[in-house]
């Protein structure tokens, strides 16, 4: 599995990221997304696993968790 990993976009998504992640199977965002538009753009490209960060407001916190859990019972704060 190929994973595109990023963090701290702070509401700005460089178009080069979308090009770079086009061949990924999933995108993981480790918080501080900054805007729903960034999250929506990533989700339109690939499945996204993401957690909210300290700058993320109630809209993003309402869509994401603080921690992620995997089916095998593992947990990660990415």
Secondary structure, 3 states (H helix, E strand, C coil): CCEEEECCCCCCCCHHHHHHHHHCCEEEECCCCCCHHHHHHHHHHCEEEEECCCCCCHHHHHHCECCEECCCCCEECC
